[in-house]
Amino acid sequence: APEIITRNEKRMLQEAVDSLLDNGRRGKAMTGANKRPLKSLAEMIKGKGGRFRQNLLGKRVDYSGRSVIVVGPQLKLHQCGLPKLMALELFKPFIFNKLELMGLATTIKAAKKLVEQQEPVVWDILEEVIREHPVLLNRAPTLHRLGIQAFEPVLIEGKAIQLHPLVCTAFNADFDGDQMAVHVPLSLEAQLEGRVLMMSTNNILSPANGKPIIVPSQDIVLGLYYLSLETPAFRDVPDDKAPAYGSIGEIEHALFSRAVGLHDKIKARFETIDAGGNPVREVVTTTPGRMMIAQILPKHPNVPFSLVNKQLTKKNISDVIDAVYRHCGQKECVIFADRLMGLGFGQACKAGISFGKDDLIIPAEKEELIRHTQAEVKEFEQQYQDGLITAGERYNKVVDAWSRCTDEVASAMMKEISKQEASRPTNSVWMMSHSGARGSPAQMRQLAGMRGLMAKPSGEIIEQPIIANFKEGLSVLEYFNSTHGARKGLADTALKTANSGYLTRRLVDVAQDCIIVEEDCGTDRGLTVRAVMDGGEVVSSLSERILGRTAAEDVLDPTTSEVLAPANTLIEEEAAEVIEKAGVEAVKIRSVLTCDSRVGVCGHCYGRDLARGTPVNIGEAVGVIAAQSIGEPGTQLTMRTFHIGGAAQRGAEVSNVEASHEGTVTVKNRAVVQNSQNVPIVMSRNCEIVLVDDKQRERARFRVPYGARLLSEEGQQVARGQKLAEWDPY
């Protein structure tokens, strides 16, 4: 029948048009001759490979190149090494221009020939062209704005880009074969922007948290840590017996002639200046190594010797750099960081720190702890057989017992490794870990403690732990269980990085129009913030939370009622410390959440631009910065999973509350019954114990779960570390 035929043709035509527009949206996708689905018009524009994201939002650009990076420790912070051949290709038009101006070539074609033959004159011109012309370096993935920075190129032989070691943290780069891309800013505006905004020397602080990001890591930290060590005998030498030296020259001479050791106690002169700029000298008791660090400190009244007169771990070095940046300015800070790097590398080389298997000390108590735990597990098994506990409770108790055992073995190992004795040098592994150079307690635990509990791919914990460590070697069964965890780590890394990158993308999408539009919106609203406490531990202090924010109303001293910080002023470091010392409980600050600007937010509500340490400028894209500051650590963390190698990260459950300060107990929502031993048992679900000091200020607050045994009474005086309540976590 003809209408059947026409209907069929119409349907096929409709399907053909459908799949031309969006193939596979309805029914099966149309396939070509090779069984591949045909590419529809919708597919051409959507997604990562579509017209928008591929060719319109991001394009491949001219005047760019990429190469492997290698370390360039001789560079200054604002420099990068650019291979000559790469530079020649990138700056070609500039060179043609110069060749014509100098009359060495009549036409572009002739200039091209000269460049292709790499005539000696070309190299001289390249040097000229490159001088004062910054280039941009970028490493993918660019997770935050520091993933692309400007440097002044220095021509080098070879084919690899040289990168300054201190900027590696910002790029998250290492030298195991990473590649980086180079871009040439062409217009004068672009060059200016590169120099003023993107130069590596202008990005010392991280925009995410305002802490320095140009911080020495790995070898440099190790070198500086070694330099600032003190010998175990240091404390035994009385101050008046320590040899005194007049100048750093004398100290270096004495070190060279072996008259004094790098870590011995000496007296020396530390020279600095006072607030008026006059030279000040003080005699300090220290070590020759610390004097070498003190020698490169910029002279400033607020950069005291006490900053470097201690064991320099990575965190301490970060504090020193922070102080130098804050008080001496950016230029001094950059010079100081470069010198610190040179010193660190030099000392790490001279120290000759290395470790052998004997540096991983297996604690003697390990056997005993394991025997004890095995007995406990047997008992739980028996309780389960007798029907006293359920299978779930038994599993939880077993896992908990092994977690505790692993922690105890680990702390015994740390105690053993961190011992300092005069008879032997400080343990190298401990030095690497403690200084923050490389290696974490979790890794040391697997090497010399016990490997601990492993996770199944499903995320459950296998209740039979790995008792051995890598030094003793694993049995076949243990090895097999290990592979579970390690493989899960690898799979997670591959799968979760994509999700995390997508999260960043969506965050940037929603936040990108959030810009600073005006100085002050004039709102009187704000948020009240106080220190974040967790079970009596201060997680983030009040001063940390209010630093760099604007006070919404006058902050008053609770005892004298004097104004510590007037309303609508930025709270700087000094003010934040004063407020915390005065014992202020909570501060009302302006916040972007309560800002009254019509579009975007205002400068007062936002507060300090963390990357510069100054009040935020109008036009700063704070939304994007916030989005990147959340997304970047997220991506880093997913990549970090496989470094632990699948060891289950589960601490022993908390089963009691201890007083973190001394004070008087107050019990909120107290509803108790006595049990057979006349111990009060908490019957309310929202019972809290509050500790108040003698001035009636709340020092700590603890949640007490339902069914806990209350060990302290209302109004009772308790000492620090005393148990207030305890319970069975299962």
Buried (B, 14 or more C-beta within 10 A) or exposed (E): EEEEEEEEEEEEEEBEEBBEEBBBEEEEBBEEEEEEBEEBEBBEEBEEEBEEEBEEEEEEEEBBBBBEBBBBBEBBBBBBBBBBBBBBEBBBBBBBBBBBEEEBBEEEEBBBEBBEEEBEEBBEBBEEBBEEBBBBBBBEEBBBBBBBBBBBBBBBEEEBBBBBBBBBBBBBBEEEEBEBBBBBBEEEEBBEBBBEEBBBBBBBBBBBEBBBBBBBBBBBBBBBBBBBBBBBEBEEBEEEEBBEBEEBEBBBEBBEEEEBBBBBBBBBBBBBBEEEEEEEEEEBBBBBBBBBBBBBBBBBEEBBBEBBBEEBBBEBBBBBBBBBBBBBEBEBBBBBBBBBBBBBBBBBEEBEBEBEEEBBBBBEBBEEBBEBBBEBBEEBEEBBEEEEBEEEBBBBBBBBBBBBBBBBBBBBBBEBBBEBEEEEBBBBBBBBBBBBBBBEBBBBBBBBBBBBBBBBEEEEBBBBBBBBBBBEEBEEEBEEBBEBBBBBBEEBBEEBBEEBBEBBEEBBEEBEEBBBBBEBBEBEBBBEBBBEBEEBEEEEBBBBBBBBBBBBBBBBBEEEEEEBBEBBEBBBEEBBEBBBEBEBEEBBBBBBEBBEBEEBBBBBBBBBBBBBBEBBEEEBBBBBBBBBBBBBBBBEEBBEBBEBBBBBEBEBBEBBBBBBBBBBBBBEEBBBEEEEEEEBBBEBEEBBBBBBBEEEEBBBBBEBBEEBBBBBEEEBEBEEEBEBBBBEEB
